Structures are given as structure tokens and as C-alpha cells.
Amino acid sequence: MSMPNIPDIKPEIILKRKEVINLLLTSIALEEIGLSHMINAEAEKLQHVLKDRCLTINEALLINSSVDRMMRNIISNQMLLAFKLSDIMKLEEKDELSEYIIDDCEE
């Protein structure tokens, strides 16, 4: 089976290295904002349940378990974002080092 051929579509996106790094950093920032909204939603859920209801021990434990699972998932995502940020910082360091080497060689 051959790949379909779509005529007259040339998705050429040309980005410089600095632009790519900025886009990657922006993606991390947007993901962090999303995670902060999730944390806030969990806090509001807890406040709502504790404020409006008289809970049994089992209900409180179920809610606590739910919040615990969500917070663990959020923390896991933040760890992945920290790794991503570390990798991006290494790209930036390589970029600065290569500029330094090029400038040094031109003199």
C-alpha cells in the first residue's frame, strides 16, 4: 500500500534555534499553568465537600484518596516538566557555547 499524495501542500516551517527554545519554554509554562488549575480545582473540591456536608469517615477517606491520586499525577507531570526544562537548558548552554567557540575562532 502506498502513501497518499496530497498535491500543492508544502508545510515548510523555518525556525531558528532560539525560536525553538522559546517555543519549548512556552510549552512548559502553559503546561504548568494547566497543572496549577488542576491543583486549584482539587482544593476547591475539598473546600466544597468539607464546607457543605457532614462526612462519614469512609466518605472522607474516599475523597482523600481521590485527591491523593490526582496530586500524585500532577507531581509526576511536574517531574517530567522539570526533566524537559533541564534538557532545554542544556540546549541553550550548547547554543551559547557554540556561539562562543565561533566568535573565538573568527578573531
Jmol script that loads the backbone (N, CA, C; Angstrom):
load data "model"
ATOM      1  N   MET A   1       0.842  -1.168   0.000  1.00  0.00           N
ATOM      2  CA  MET A   1       0.000   0.000   0.000  1.00  0.00           C
ATOM      3  C   MET A   1       0.894   1.240   0.000  1.00  0.00           C
ATOM      4  N   SER A   2       0.637   2.149  -0.895  1.00  0.00           N
ATOM      5  CA  SER A   2       1.473   3.348  -0.988  1.00  0.00           C
ATOM      6  C   SER A   2       0.874   4.496  -0.179  1.00  0.00           C
ATOM      7  N   MET A   3       1.725   5.443   0.109  1.00  0.00           N
ATOM      8  CA  MET A   3       1.281   6.623   0.854  1.00  0.00           C
ATOM      9  C   MET A   3       0.487   7.530  -0.072  1.00  0.00           C
ATOM     10  N   PRO A   4      -0.562   8.165   0.445  1.00  0.00           N
ATOM     11  CA  PRO A   4      -1.316   9.081  -0.403  1.00  0.00           C
ATOM     12  C   PRO A   4      -0.479  10.311  -0.745  1.00  0.00           C
ATOM     13  N   ASN A   5      -0.721  10.830  -1.908  1.00  0.00           N
ATOM     14  CA  ASN A   5      -0.003  12.000  -2.369  1.00  0.00           C
ATOM     15  C   ASN A   5      -0.967  13.186  -2.369  1.00  0.00           C
ATOM     16  N   ILE A   6      -0.660  14.195  -1.556  1.00  0.00           N
ATOM     17  CA  ILE A   6      -1.504  15.385  -1.492  1.00  0.00           C
ATOM     18  C   ILE A   6      -0.766  16.493  -2.237  1.00  0.00           C
ATOM     19  N   PRO A   7      -1.323  16.944  -3.329  1.00  0.00           N
ATOM     20  CA  PRO A   7      -0.609  17.934  -4.144  1.00  0.00           C
ATOM     21  C   PRO A   7      -0.660  19.343  -3.540  1.00  0.00           C
ATOM     22  N   ASP A   8       0.327  20.140  -3.888  1.00  0.00           N
ATOM     23  CA  ASP A   8       0.387  21.570  -3.567  1.00  0.00           C
ATOM     24  C   ASP A   8       0.375  21.897  -2.077  1.00  0.00           C
ATOM     25  N   ILE A   9       0.817  21.000  -1.252  1.00  0.00           N
ATOM     26  CA  ILE A   9       0.933  21.308   0.166  1.00  0.00           C
ATOM     27  C   ILE A   9       2.395  21.142   0.543  1.00  0.00           C
ATOM     28  N   LYS A  10       3.000  22.239   0.924  1.00  0.00           N
ATOM     29  CA  LYS A  10       4.403  22.214   1.316  1.00  0.00           C
ATOM     30  C   LYS A  10       4.534  22.859   2.691  1.00  0.00           C
ATOM     31  N   PRO A  11       4.406  22.068   3.733  1.00  0.00           N
ATOM     32  CA  PRO A  11       4.461  22.654   5.085  1.00  0.00           C
ATOM     33  C   PRO A  11       5.889  22.955   5.519  1.00  0.00           C
ATOM     34  N   GLU A  12       6.419  24.029   4.998  1.00  0.00           N
ATOM     35  CA  GLU A  12       7.779  24.411   5.349  1.00  0.00           C
ATOM     36  C   GLU A  12       7.733  25.438   6.471  1.00  0.00           C
ATOM     37  N   ILE A  13       8.167  25.024   7.632  1.00  0.00           N
ATOM     38  CA  ILE A  13       8.252  25.922   8.769  1.00  0.00           C
ATOM     39  C   ILE A  13       9.728  26.080   9.085  1.00  0.00           C
ATOM     40  N   ILE A  14      10.183  27.299   9.025  1.00  0.00           N
ATOM     41  CA  ILE A  14      11.603  27.561   9.265  1.00  0.00           C
ATOM     42  C   ILE A  14      11.722  28.347  10.561  1.00  0.00           C
ATOM     43  N   LEU A  15      12.328  27.735  11.552  1.00  0.00           N
ATOM     44  CA  LEU A  15      12.540  28.377  12.844  1.00  0.00           C
ATOM     45  C   LEU A  15      14.022  28.361  13.176  1.00  0.00           C
ATOM     46  N   LYS A  16      14.455  29.424  13.794  1.00  0.00           N
ATOM     47  CA  LYS A  16      15.832  29.470  14.278  1.00  0.00           C
ATOM     48  C   LYS A  16      15.890  28.761  15.625  1.00  0.00           C
ATOM     49  N   ARG A  17      17.098  28.416  16.010  1.00  0.00           N
ATOM     50  CA  ARG A  17      17.307  27.664  17.255  1.00  0.00           C
ATOM     51  C   ARG A  17      16.728  28.388  18.469  1.00  0.00           C
ATOM     52  N   LYS A  18      16.949  29.692  18.566  1.00  0.00           N
ATOM     53  CA  LYS A  18      16.429  30.477  19.698  1.00  0.00           C
ATOM     54  C   LYS A  18      14.903  30.451  19.718  1.00  0.00           C
ATOM     55  N   GLU A  19      14.278  30.505  18.545  1.00  0.00           N
ATOM     56  CA  GLU A  19      12.815  30.471  18.466  1.00  0.00           C
ATOM     57  C   GLU A  19      12.275  29.131  18.943  1.00  0.00           C
ATOM     58  N   VAL A  20      12.952  28.067  18.579  1.00  0.00           N
ATOM     59  CA  VAL A  20      12.546  26.733  19.018  1.00  0.00           C
ATOM     60  C   VAL A  20      12.656  26.620  20.533  1.00  0.00           C
ATOM     61  N   ILE A  21      13.763  27.111  21.092  1.00  0.00           N
ATOM     62  CA  ILE A  21      13.953  27.065  22.541  1.00  0.00           C
ATOM     63  C   ILE A  21      12.863  27.874  23.239  1.00  0.00           C
ATOM     64  N   ASN A  22      12.542  29.052  22.695  1.00  0.00           N
ATOM     65  CA  ASN A  22      11.476  29.862  23.284  1.00  0.00           C
ATOM     66  C   ASN A  22      10.121  29.163  23.221  1.00  0.00           C
ATOM     67  N   LEU A  23       9.850  28.487  22.114  1.00  0.00           N
ATOM     68  CA  LEU A  23       8.592  27.748  21.994  1.00  0.00           C
ATOM     69  C   LEU A  23       8.531  26.590  22.994  1.00  0.00           C
ATOM     70  N   LEU A  24       9.640  25.917  23.185  1.00  0.00           N
ATOM     71  CA  LEU A  24       9.684  24.827  24.161  1.00  0.00           C
ATOM     72  C   LEU A  24       9.467  25.347  25.582  1.00  0.00           C
ATOM     73  N   LEU A  25      10.101  26.466  25.910  1.00  0.00           N
ATOM     74  CA  LEU A  25       9.907  27.063  27.235  1.00  0.00           C
ATOM     75  C   LEU A  25       8.458  27.517  27.425  1.00  0.00           C
ATOM     76  N   THR A  26       7.868  28.060  26.381  1.00  0.00           N
ATOM     77  CA  THR A  26       6.465  28.472  26.443  1.00  0.00           C
ATOM     78  C   THR A  26       5.561  27.273  26.668  1.00  0.00           C
ATOM     79  N   SER A  27       5.874  26.158  26.030  1.00  0.00           N
ATOM     80  CA  SER A  27       5.042  24.957  26.211  1.00  0.00           C
ATOM     81  C   SER A  27       5.106  24.472  27.653  1.00  0.00           C
ATOM     82  N   ILE A  28       6.286  24.567  28.270  1.00  0.00           N
ATOM     83  CA  ILE A  28       6.411  24.180  29.683  1.00  0.00           C
ATOM     84  C   ILE A  28       5.576  25.119  30.545  1.00  0.00           C
ATOM     85  N   ALA A  29       5.662  26.412  30.272  1.00  0.00           N
ATOM     86  CA  ALA A  29       4.900  27.386  31.061  1.00  0.00           C
ATOM     87  C   ALA A  29       3.396  27.130  30.952  1.00  0.00           C
ATOM     88  N   LEU A  30       2.929  26.834  29.748  1.00  0.00           N
ATOM     89  CA  LEU A  30       1.490  26.568  29.569  1.00  0.00           C
ATOM     90  C   LEU A  30       1.060  25.290  30.281  1.00  0.00           C
ATOM     91  N   GLU A  31       1.903  24.281  30.254  1.00  0.00           N
ATOM     92  CA  GLU A  31       1.585  23.047  30.976  1.00  0.00           C
ATOM     93  C   GLU A  31       1.551  23.296  32.481  1.00  0.00           C
ATOM     94  N   GLU A  32       2.471  24.116  32.976  1.00  0.00           N
ATOM     95  CA  GLU A  32       2.489  24.447  34.405  1.00  0.00           C
ATOM     96  C   GLU A  32       1.219  25.199  34.800  1.00  0.00           C
ATOM     97  N   ILE A  33       0.760  26.097  33.934  1.00  0.00           N
ATOM     98  CA  ILE A  33      -0.485  26.814  34.207  1.00  0.00           C
ATOM     99  C   ILE A  33      -1.647  25.829  34.286  1.00  0.00           C
ATOM    100  N   GLY A  34      -1.682  24.881  33.366  1.00  0.00           N
ATOM    101  CA  GLY A  34      -2.736  23.866  33.393  1.00  0.00           C
ATOM    102  C   GLY A  34      -2.703  23.045  34.675  1.00  0.00           C
ATOM    103  N   LEU A  35      -1.505  22.668  35.105  1.00  0.00           N
ATOM    104  CA  LEU A  35      -1.382  21.899  36.349  1.00  0.00           C
ATOM    105  C   LEU A  35      -1.802  22.732  37.558  1.00  0.00           C
ATOM    106  N   SER A  36      -1.500  24.028  37.532  1.00  0.00           N
ATOM    107  CA  SER A  36      -1.912  24.876  38.658  1.00  0.00           C
ATOM    108  C   SER A  36      -3.434  24.971  38.734  1.00  0.00           C
ATOM    109  N   HIS A  37      -4.098  24.970  37.581  1.00  0.00           N
ATOM    110  CA  HIS A  37      -5.561  24.976  37.574  1.00  0.00           C
ATOM    111  C   HIS A  37      -6.115  23.671  38.152  1.00  0.00           C
ATOM    112  N   MET A  38      -5.445  22.582  37.856  1.00  0.00           N
ATOM    113  CA  MET A  38      -5.887  21.294  38.400  1.00  0.00           C
ATOM    114  C   MET A  38      -5.718  21.262  39.919  1.00  0.00           C
ATOM    115  N   ILE A  39      -4.603  21.795  40.413  1.00  0.00           N
ATOM    116  CA  ILE A  39      -4.386  21.846  41.865  1.00  0.00           C
ATOM    117  C   ILE A  39      -5.457  22.709  42.515  1.00  0.00           C
ATOM    118  N   ASN A  40      -5.751  23.841  41.896  1.00  0.00           N
ATOM    119  CA  ASN A  40      -6.783  24.728  42.429  1.00  0.00           C
ATOM    120  C   ASN A  40      -8.147  24.038  42.440  1.00  0.00           C
ATOM    121  N   ALA A  41      -8.457  23.289  41.405  1.00  0.00           N
ATOM    122  CA  ALA A  41      -9.734  22.568  41.347  1.00  0.00           C
ATOM    123  C   ALA A  41      -9.840  21.527  42.465  1.00  0.00           C
ATOM    124  N   GLU A  42      -8.735  20.851  42.744  1.00  0.00           N
ATOM    125  CA  GLU A  42      -8.740  19.876  43.839  1.00  0.00           C
ATOM    126  C   GLU A  42      -8.965  20.568  45.182  1.00  0.00           C
ATOM    127  N   ALA A  43      -8.349  21.727  45.373  1.00  0.00           N
ATOM    128  CA  ALA A  43      -8.536  22.473  46.623  1.00  0.00           C
ATOM    129  C   ALA A  43      -9.983  22.933  46.759  1.00  0.00           C
ATOM    130  N   GLU A  44     -10.562  23.414  45.662  1.00  0.00           N
ATOM    131  CA  GLU A  44     -11.961  23.848  45.699  1.00  0.00           C
ATOM    132  C   GLU A  44     -12.898  22.676  45.975  1.00  0.00           C
ATOM    133  N   LYS A  45     -12.564  21.526  45.410  1.00  0.00           N
ATOM    134  CA  LYS A  45     -13.377  20.334  45.666  1.00  0.00           C
ATOM    135  C   LYS A  45     -13.362  19.998  47.148  1.00  0.00           C
ATOM    136  N   LEU A  46     -12.188  19.998  47.735  1.00  0.00           N
ATOM    137  CA  LEU A  46     -12.076  19.710  49.171  1.00  0.00           C
ATOM    138  C   LEU A  46     -12.837  20.739  50.007  1.00  0.00           C
ATOM    139  N   GLN A  47     -12.680  22.008  49.674  1.00  0.00           N
ATOM    140  CA  GLN A  47     -13.373  23.049  50.418  1.00  0.00           C
ATOM    141  C   GLN A  47     -14.879  22.890  50.326  1.00  0.00           C
ATOM    142  N   HIS A  48     -15.360  22.593  49.139  1.00  0.00           N
ATOM    143  CA  HIS A  48     -16.799  22.428  48.932  1.00  0.00           C
ATOM    144  C   HIS A  48     -17.342  21.259  49.747  1.00  0.00           C
ATOM    145  N   VAL A  49     -16.670  20.151  49.695  1.00  0.00           N
ATOM    146  CA  VAL A  49     -17.140  18.953  50.396  1.00  0.00           C
ATOM    147  C   VAL A  49     -17.095  19.163  51.906  1.00  0.00           C
ATOM    148  N   LEU A  50     -16.027  19.741  52.395  1.00  0.00           N
ATOM    149  CA  LEU A  50     -15.885  19.936  53.836  1.00  0.00           C
ATOM    150  C   LEU A  50     -16.827  21.011  54.368  1.00  0.00           C
ATOM    151  N   LYS A  51     -17.139  21.981  53.552  1.00  0.00           N
ATOM    152  CA  LYS A  51     -17.978  23.096  53.981  1.00  0.00           C
ATOM    153  C   LYS A  51     -19.465  22.723  53.999  1.00  0.00           C
ATOM    154  N   ASP A  52     -19.898  22.012  52.996  1.00  0.00           N
ATOM    155  CA  ASP A  52     -21.331  21.798  52.790  1.00  0.00           C
ATOM    156  C   ASP A  52     -21.874  20.485  53.332  1.00  0.00           C
ATOM    157  N   ARG A  53     -21.013  19.594  53.768  1.00  0.00           N
ATOM    158  CA  ARG A  53     -21.518  18.278  54.167  1.00  0.00           C
ATOM    159  C   ARG A  53     -20.916  17.835  55.481  1.00  0.00           C
ATOM    160  N   CYS A  54     -21.686  16.987  56.144  1.00  0.00           N
ATOM    161  CA  CYS A  54     -21.168  16.278  57.311  1.00  0.00           C
ATOM    162  C   CYS A  54     -20.737  14.900  56.791  1.00  0.00           C
ATOM    163  N   LEU A  55     -19.443  14.647  56.805  1.00  0.00           N
ATOM    164  CA  LEU A  55     -18.899  13.438  56.177  1.00  0.00           C
ATOM    165  C   LEU A  55     -18.754  12.300  57.172  1.00  0.00           C
ATOM    166  N   THR A  56     -18.950  11.102  56.642  1.00  0.00           N
ATOM    167  CA  THR A  56     -18.584   9.925  57.423  1.00  0.00           C
ATOM    168  C   THR A  56     -17.091   9.705  57.208  1.00  0.00           C
ATOM    169  N   ILE A  57     -16.516   8.854  58.027  1.00  0.00           N
ATOM    170  CA  ILE A  57     -15.085   8.546  57.886  1.00  0.00           C
ATOM    171  C   ILE A  57     -14.801   7.936  56.517  1.00  0.00           C
ATOM    172  N   ASN A  58     -15.669   7.024  56.065  1.00  0.00           N
ATOM    173  CA  ASN A  58     -15.447   6.373  54.763  1.00  0.00           C
ATOM    174  C   ASN A  58     -15.507   7.375  53.615  1.00  0.00           C
ATOM    175  N   GLU A  59     -16.456   8.310  53.671  1.00  0.00           N
ATOM    176  CA  GLU A  59     -16.550   9.328  52.620  1.00  0.00           C
ATOM    177  C   GLU A  59     -15.305  10.221  52.618  1.00  0.00           C
ATOM    178  N   ALA A  60     -14.853  10.603  53.796  1.00  0.00           N
ATOM    179  CA  ALA A  60     -13.657  11.441  53.893  1.00  0.00           C
ATOM    180  C   ALA A  60     -12.439  10.705  53.345  1.00  0.00           C
ATOM    181  N   LEU A  61     -12.335   9.417  53.631  1.00  0.00           N
ATOM    182  CA  LEU A  61     -11.210   8.636  53.119  1.00  0.00           C
ATOM    183  C   LEU A  61     -11.267   8.485  51.605  1.00  0.00           C
ATOM    184  N   LEU A  62     -12.470   8.330  51.059  1.00  0.00           N
ATOM    185  CA  LEU A  62     -12.615   8.232  49.599  1.00  0.00           C
ATOM    186  C   LEU A  62     -12.208   9.538  48.920  1.00  0.00           C
ATOM    187  N   ILE A  63     -12.638  10.654  49.487  1.00  0.00           N
ATOM    188  CA  ILE A  63     -12.281  11.950  48.918  1.00  0.00           C
ATOM    189  C   ILE A  63     -10.779  12.172  49.038  1.00  0.00           C
ATOM    190  N   ASN A  64     -10.234  11.825  50.192  1.00  0.00           N
ATOM    191  CA  ASN A  64      -8.788  11.970  50.393  1.00  0.00           C
ATOM    192  C   ASN A  64      -8.015  11.115  49.390  1.00  0.00           C
ATOM    193  N   SER A  65      -8.489   9.914  49.143  1.00  0.00           N
ATOM    194  CA  SER A  65      -7.831   9.026  48.179  1.00  0.00           C
ATOM    195  C   SER A  65      -7.892   9.613  46.773  1.00  0.00           C
ATOM    196  N   SER A  66      -9.034  10.192  46.431  1.00  0.00           N
ATOM    197  CA  SER A  66      -9.191  10.808  45.116  1.00  0.00           C
ATOM    198  C   SER A  66      -8.228  11.977  44.940  1.00  0.00           C
ATOM    199  N   VAL A  67      -8.154  12.834  45.937  1.00  0.00           N
ATOM    200  CA  VAL A  67      -7.248  13.986  45.875  1.00  0.00           C
ATOM    201  C   VAL A  67      -5.799  13.513  45.847  1.00  0.00           C
ATOM    202  N   ASP A  68      -5.493  12.493  46.627  1.00  0.00           N
ATOM    203  CA  ASP A  68      -4.129  11.948  46.665  1.00  0.00           C
ATOM    204  C   ASP A  68      -3.709  11.440  45.290  1.00  0.00           C
ATOM    205  N   ARG A  69      -4.590  10.701  44.607  1.00  0.00           N
ATOM    206  CA  ARG A  69      -4.274  10.183  43.265  1.00  0.00           C
ATOM    207  C   ARG A  69      -4.032  11.327  42.286  1.00  0.00           C
ATOM    208  N   MET A  70      -4.900  12.340  42.350  1.00  0.00           N
ATOM    209  CA  MET A  70      -4.759  13.465  41.434  1.00  0.00           C
ATOM    210  C   MET A  70      -3.459  14.220  41.700  1.00  0.00           C
ATOM    211  N   MET A  71      -3.138  14.447  42.954  1.00  0.00           N
ATOM    212  CA  MET A  71      -1.905  15.162  43.288  1.00  0.00           C
ATOM    213  C   MET A  71      -0.674  14.365  42.870  1.00  0.00           C
ATOM    214  N   ARG A  72      -0.730  13.055  43.010  1.00  0.00           N
ATOM    215  CA  ARG A  72       0.391  12.224  42.556  1.00  0.00           C
ATOM    216  C   ARG A  72       0.582  12.347  41.040  1.00  0.00           C
ATOM    217  N   ASN A  73      -0.524  12.363  40.311  1.00  0.00           N
ATOM    218  CA  ASN A  73      -0.429  12.526  38.859  1.00  0.00           C
ATOM    219  C   ASN A  73       0.130  13.898  38.493  1.00  0.00           C
ATOM    220  N   ILE A  74      -0.292  14.917  39.200  1.00  0.00           N
ATOM    221  CA  ILE A  74       0.211  16.267  38.943  1.00  0.00           C
ATOM    222  C   ILE A  74       1.708  16.340  39.234  1.00  0.00           C
ATOM    223  N   ILE A  75       2.112  15.749  40.347  1.00  0.00           N
ATOM    224  CA  ILE A  75       3.537  15.742  40.705  1.00  0.00           C
ATOM    225  C   ILE A  75       4.354  14.984  39.657  1.00  0.00           C
ATOM    226  N   SER A  76       3.818  13.870  39.169  1.00  0.00           N
ATOM    227  CA  SER A  76       4.521  13.121  38.110  1.00  0.00           C
ATOM    228  C   SER A  76       4.705  13.981  36.870  1.00  0.00           C
ATOM    229  N   ASN A  77       3.655  14.702  36.504  1.00  0.00           N
ATOM    230  CA  ASN A  77       3.764  15.584  35.338  1.00  0.00           C
ATOM    231  C   ASN A  77       4.768  16.705  35.579  1.00  0.00           C
ATOM    232  N   GLN A  78       4.800  17.227  36.782  1.00  0.00           N
ATOM    233  CA  GLN A  78       5.766  18.290  37.074  1.00  0.00           C
ATOM    234  C   GLN A  78       7.200  17.761  37.035  1.00  0.00           C
ATOM    235  N   MET A  79       7.390  16.524  37.451  1.00  0.00           N
ATOM    236  CA  MET A  79       8.732  15.933  37.353  1.00  0.00           C
ATOM    237  C   MET A  79       9.148  15.821  35.890  1.00  0.00           C
ATOM    238  N   LEU A  80       8.232  15.399  35.029  1.00  0.00           N
ATOM    239  CA  LEU A  80       8.536  15.308  33.600  1.00  0.00           C
ATOM    240  C   LEU A  80       8.837  16.683  33.021  1.00  0.00           C
ATOM    241  N   LEU A  81       8.097  17.694  33.472  1.00  0.00           N
ATOM    242  CA  LEU A  81       8.368  19.052  33.000  1.00  0.00           C
ATOM    243  C   LEU A  81       9.739  19.537  33.472  1.00  0.00           C
ATOM    244  N   ALA A  82      10.126  19.140  34.674  1.00  0.00           N
ATOM    245  CA  ALA A  82      11.455  19.514  35.180  1.00  0.00           C
ATOM    246  C   ALA A  82      12.543  18.873  34.313  1.00  0.00           C
ATOM    247  N   PHE A  83      12.346  17.620  33.903  1.00  0.00           N
ATOM    248  CA  PHE A  83      13.307  16.964  33.007  1.00  0.00           C
ATOM    249  C   PHE A  83      13.358  17.684  31.661  1.00  0.00           C
ATOM    250  N   LYS A  84      12.180  18.039  31.156  1.00  0.00           N
ATOM    251  CA  LYS A  84      12.097  18.751  29.886  1.00  0.00           C
ATOM    252  C   LYS A  84      12.831  20.090  29.976  1.00  0.00           C
ATOM    253  N   LEU A  85      12.617  20.806  31.079  1.00  0.00           N
ATOM    254  CA  LEU A  85      13.297  22.091  31.275  1.00  0.00           C
ATOM    255  C   LEU A  85      14.807  21.898  31.341  1.00  0.00           C
ATOM    256  N   SER A  86      15.242  20.865  32.022  1.00  0.00           N
ATOM    257  CA  SER A  86      16.674  20.577  32.114  1.00  0.00           C
ATOM    258  C   SER A  86      17.270  20.327  30.732  1.00  0.00           C
ATOM    259  N   ASP A  87      16.559  19.567  29.921  1.00  0.00           N
ATOM    260  CA  ASP A  87      17.035  19.297  28.561  1.00  0.00           C
ATOM    261  C   ASP A  87      17.090  20.576  27.729  1.00  0.00           C
ATOM    262  N   ILE A  88      16.102  21.444  27.907  1.00  0.00           N
ATOM    263  CA  ILE A  88      16.088  22.697  27.159  1.00  0.00           C
ATOM    264  C   ILE A  88      17.244  23.589  27.597  1.00  0.00           C
ATOM    265  N   MET A  89      17.515  23.601  28.887  1.00  0.00           N
ATOM    266  CA  MET A  89      18.634  24.410  29.387  1.00  0.00           C
ATOM    267  C   MET A  89      19.959  23.906  28.818  1.00  0.00           C
ATOM    268  N   LYS A  90      20.076  22.596  28.648  1.00  0.00           N
ATOM    269  CA  LYS A  90      21.285  22.044  28.027  1.00  0.00           C
ATOM    270  C   LYS A  90      21.401  22.498  26.576  1.00  0.00           C
ATOM    271  N   LEU A  91      20.263  22.568  25.874  1.00  0.00           N
ATOM    272  CA  LEU A  91      20.279  23.075  24.502  1.00  0.00           C
ATOM    273  C   LEU A  91      20.759  24.521  24.466  1.00  0.00           C
ATOM    274  N   GLU A  92      20.271  25.302  25.409  1.00  0.00           N
ATOM    275  CA  GLU A  92      20.669  26.711  25.484  1.00  0.00           C
ATOM    276  C   GLU A  92      22.163  26.843  25.776  1.00  0.00           C
ATOM    277  N   GLU A  93      22.669  26.006  26.686  1.00  0.00           N
ATOM    278  CA  GLU A  93      24.097  26.036  27.005  1.00  0.00           C
ATOM    279  C   GLU A  93      24.931  25.669  25.786  1.00  0.00           C
ATOM    280  N   LYS A  94      24.495  24.665  25.041  1.00  0.00           N
ATOM    281  CA  LYS A  94      25.218  24.265  23.832  1.00  0.00           C
ATOM    282  C   LYS A  94      25.208  25.393  22.812  1.00  0.00           C
ATOM    283  N   ASP A  95      24.073  26.086  22.721  1.00  0.00           N
ATOM    284  CA  ASP A  95      23.949  27.192  21.787  1.00  0.00           C
ATOM    285  C   ASP A  95      24.914  28.316  22.160  1.00  0.00           C
ATOM    286  N   GLU A  96      24.962  28.663  23.449  1.00  0.00           N
ATOM    287  CA  GLU A  96      25.875  29.710  23.906  1.00  0.00           C
ATOM    288  C   GLU A  96      27.331  29.293  23.725  1.00  0.00           C
ATOM    289  N   LEU A  97      27.628  28.030  23.997  1.00  0.00           N
ATOM    290  CA  LEU A  97      28.989  27.531  23.840  1.00  0.00           C
ATOM    291  C   LEU A  97      29.407  27.569  22.379  1.00  0.00           C
ATOM    292  N   SER A  98      28.514  27.164  21.478  1.00  0.00           N
ATOM    293  CA  SER A  98      28.867  27.168  20.058  1.00  0.00           C
ATOM    294  C   SER A  98      29.081  28.592  19.558  1.00  0.00           C
ATOM    295  N   GLU A  99      28.293  29.562  20.051  1.00  0.00           N
ATOM    296  CA  GLU A  99      28.499  30.961  19.663  1.00  0.00           C
ATOM    297  C   GLU A  99      29.860  31.447  20.161  1.00  0.00           C
ATOM    298  N   TYR A 100      30.208  31.063  21.386  1.00  0.00           N
ATOM    299  CA  TYR A 100      31.490  31.462  21.964  1.00  0.00           C
ATOM    300  C   TYR A 100      32.647  30.889  21.158  1.00  0.00           C
ATOM    301  N   ILE A 101      32.533  29.643  20.783  1.00  0.00           N
ATOM    302  CA  ILE A 101      33.609  28.977  20.016  1.00  0.00           C
ATOM    303  C   ILE A 101      33.732  29.609  18.639  1.00  0.00           C
ATOM    304  N   ILE A 102      32.591  29.885  18.007  1.00  0.00           N
ATOM    305  CA  ILE A 102      32.628  30.500  16.671  1.00  0.00           C
ATOM    306  C   ILE A 102      33.230  31.885  16.751  1.00  0.00           C
ATOM    307  N   ASP A 103      32.807  32.680  17.739  1.00  0.00           N
ATOM    308  CA  ASP A 103      33.356  34.035  17.901  1.00  0.00           C
ATOM    309  C   ASP A 103      34.856  33.981  18.192  1.00  0.00           C
ATOM    310  N   ASP A 104      35.261  33.034  19.000  1.00  0.00           N
ATOM    311  CA  ASP A 104      36.656  32.908  19.384  1.00  0.00           C
ATOM    312  C   ASP A 104      37.513  32.521  18.174  1.00  0.00           C
ATOM    313  N   CYS A 105      36.973  31.675  17.294  1.00  0.00           N
ATOM    314  CA  CYS A 105      37.727  31.218  16.141  1.00  0.00           C
ATOM    315  C   CYS A 105      37.837  32.303  15.078  1.00  0.00           C
ATOM    316  N   GLU A 106      36.858  33.198  15.012  1.00  0.00           N
ATOM    317  CA  GLU A 106      36.870  34.239  13.997  1.00  0.00           C
ATOM    318  C   GLU A 106      37.883  35.318  14.290  1.00  0.00           C
ATOM    319  N   GLU A 107      38.287  35.486  15.521  1.00  0.00           N
ATOM    320  CA  GLU A 107      39.225  36.549  15.890  1.00  0.00           C
ATOM    321  C   GLU A 107      40.611  36.283  15.444  1.00  0.00           C
TER     322      GLU A 107
END
end "model"
wireframe off; spacefill off
backbone 0.3
color backbone group
